Amino acid sequence: MTRRRTFLTLLGGAALCRPAWGASRGEGIVLSPPTAGQPVLDGSVRKGVFMDTGTGRPESGMFGNVRRFADGSPRFHEGIDIAPAQPWRRDEAPTDVVRAAAEGTVAYVNRQARNPSLYGNYAVLTHAVPGFGVAYTLYAHLRAFAEGLRAGCRVAAGTPLGVMGHTPDFPLARAHLHFEIGLVMNVHYPLIDPQHGIWNGANLYGVDPCDAFREQRARGRFDIAAYVRSRPVAYACAVGARDLDFFRRYPSLWHGAAGGAGAAWVAFSREGIPVLGRPLGAGEAPPPAIDRAELAKGRDWSAPERRELLLDNLLVSPTRPPKRPIKAGEVG
């Protein structure tokens, strides 16, 4: 039996797909570490937990504006990069098993690692949050998937999904798991990317997983609904559509009469998540609002092209085509 076959057998084989579990009790997600050897992911322990970008700075593997473009401007990182914890040599592939961080459903498995996606082999799970909507978790840079892993499978927290790996844009010595938690922007995203569809990373807006694990340690679960509702506003604008897919799926973030024609006012967090929407009154035309102190902590939506991308992601629908076509295979 080859080494790869051995890994897939250890990961659970065809027994991966199981009957559905009942809904989680209460509003929130019960989390477990997505790799077995890194139980502390709340940002309090950095050395050996987060994989750096080759700078030697562990924080460069954490969430937020922790990286820089070539011109020195901030580069936003929408997840955390979890380093291997099992014994390994940096000239060999790590053996860490990647596991579901919460009970949920396998929504997407990308096995086309050679396309332009920087995620390489990646999987996305969805998690129903009672009273709020659906959250996602994403697991990227996998070397191999668990045998039998496919969209539609229900999984328990801790279910093996695959083995940690790397993609060609970074060396084997920096192999890691890129892990995200967040919300899905738009079910019409296949109009922008017909290849990866809804599960293109540009349509998945993450929150800081370290915040999630801090709350998990303190309260026993991560209340993602309360977390999103409490995020400070970084950018707000009027949009020419009130019946937005995002707020139909996350109705507690909408204030006022639902649906209908007319414009809406939408406020975004530093991560780009719509945290508040409401109808615009007759004749009301609030100017765009930008909190530069908040933007400095997250994505820079102050640039017109970035705002256009953000609004494309929010507003795309059969009646509103995207203004910025995506490149074939491009994953945000």
Buried (B, 14 or more C-beta within 10 A) or exposed (E): EEEEEEBBEBBBEEEBBEEEEEEBEEBBBBBBBBBBBBEEBBBEEBEEBBBBBEEEBBBBBBBBBBBEEEEEEBBBBBBBBBBBBEEBEEEEBBBBBBBBBBBBBBBBBBEEBEBEBBBBBBBBBBBBBEEBBBBBBBBBBBBBBBBBBEEEBBBEBBBBBBBBBBBEEBEBEBBBBBBBBBBBBBBBBBBBBEBBBBBBBBBBBBBBBBBBBBBBEEEEBBBBBEBBBEBEBBBBBBBEBBEBBBBEBBEBBBEEEEEEEBBBBBBBBBBBBBBBBBBBEEEEEEEEEBBEEBBEBBBBBBEEEBBEBBBBBBBBBEEBEBEEEBEEBBBB
